[in-house]
Amino acid sequence: RRGRRRAEGFEVYLNKPDVADPESLRVLRDLRDAHYFKLATGIDAEKDVRQALIRLHDSTSHRISWRQILRAFPYIDSNNDGSVSIRDQTVFEKCEYRFNQACSYLMFLFAAGTISFWVLTVPSGEPGLRSVFGTFGMSAGLALLAIFLSAQNWPVVAAGQIKSELKTLKGREHASPAEQSACPALPQ
């Protein structure tokens, strides 16, 4: 609702060019474009970065979605020539990725181990309701924690997918004409 009012305010002001000076109108058009780009993609970016991201999506849209670009945005660098590159991870980011991955696997193992332990140790009689809900509740909590920890790695995974796709595209650019004709997705 607030975004719609803001966009309407932009349009009202832009439709009255006699009220504002040309520099303000140019800035306001850029703000309006940035606002609509953010509504469409979730990414708040300046004009040059928006154009670079649009070019990236145009060339990789068959494999890379806007959601992946949004996730990988902390790792995306826009170059001066309008191209996009993925920056390398720092040592801390690599350690964080491995830590989240290891903890996620451990939580899944603990969740499965809790249920397995409960199944193996339950007396042959009727298990109590408290025992059932406690075991499955703890297992579900551990599984949710594992999912949360693995979700922390989605930006790194998305950045890796974009980086590999950019390498593939760069390799196709340097391919011979015979190799390009074998690949119909490339412009001739």
Secondary structure, 3 states (H helix, E strand, C coil): CHHHHHHHHHHHHHCCCCCCCHHHHHHHHHHHHHHHHHHHHCCCCCHHHHHHHHHHHHHHCCCCCHHHHHHHHHHEEECCCCCEEECCCCHHHHHHHHHHHHHHHHHHHHHHHHHHHHHHHCCCCCCCHHHHHHHHHHHHHHHHHHHHHHHCCHHHHHHHHHHHHHHHHHHHHCCCHHHHHCCCCCCC
